[in-house]
């Protein structure tokens, strides 16, 4: 499982996950709780399964590849 989320994507997911989880707990909305937990979990592991079939990558692998190329050139 490769990382496919960048730092900004992960930060947004953490904020939205906390907001949805809190709102769902206060209003007894199980769907908001589930979505909040999913957002927090994907942010924690840095991998989104929905990104794979859509071919999305918000920057995690790109940075690692650039760092490898830079170190090889030196």
C-alpha positions in Angstrom: 0.0 0.0 0.0 1.6 3.2 -1.2 0.9 6.6 0.1 -1.3 8.6 -2.3 -2.2 11.6 -0.2 -0.2 14.8 0.4 0.0 16.8 3.6 -2.7 19.3 2.6 -5.1 16.5 1.7 -4.4 14.7 5.0 -4.9 17.9 7.0 -8.2 18.6 5.3 -9.4 15.1 6.0 -8.4 15.4 9.7 -10.4 18.6 10.1 -13.4 17.4 8.2 -13.3 14.0 10.0 -13.3 15.6 13.5 -16.1 18.0 12.5 -18.3 15.3 11.1 -17.6 12.9 14.0 -18.5 15.6 16.5 -21.6 16.7 14.6 -22.7 13.1 14.2 -22.2 12.4 17.9 -24.2 15.5 19.0 -27.0 14.8 16.5 -27.1 11.0 16.7 -26.3 10.8 13.0 -24.6 7.4 12.3 -23.8 8.3 8.7 -21.8 11.4 9.7 -20.0 9.3 12.3 -19.0 6.6 9.8 -17.8 9.2 7.2 -15.9 11.0 9.9 -14.1 7.8 11.0 -13.3 6.9 7.4 -11.8 10.3 6.8 -9.7 10.1 10.0 -8.5 6.6 9.2 -7.5 7.4 5.6 -5.7 10.5 6.8 -3.8 8.5 9.5 -2.6 5.9 7.0 -2.0 8.3 4.1 -3.8 6.1 1.6 -7.3 6.5 0.0 -8.8 3.5 -1.7 -11.0 5.7 -3.8 -8.0 7.4 -5.3 -6.7 4.1 -6.8 -9.4 3.4 -9.5 -9.7 7.2 -10.2 -5.9 7.4 -10.7 -5.5 10.3 -8.3 -2.4 11.2 -6.3 -2.3 14.4 -4.3 1.4 14.6 -3.9 2.9 12.0 -1.5 4.6 9.7 -4.1 5.7 12.6 -6.3 7.7 14.2 -3.5 9.4 10.9 -2.7 10.3 10.4 -6.3 11.7 13.9 -6.6 13.8 13.4 -3.4 15.2 10.2 -4.9 16.1 11.8 -8.2 17.8 14.7 -6.4 19.8 12.4 -4.2 20.9 10.4 -7.3 22.1 13.5 -9.1 24.4 14.5 -6.2 
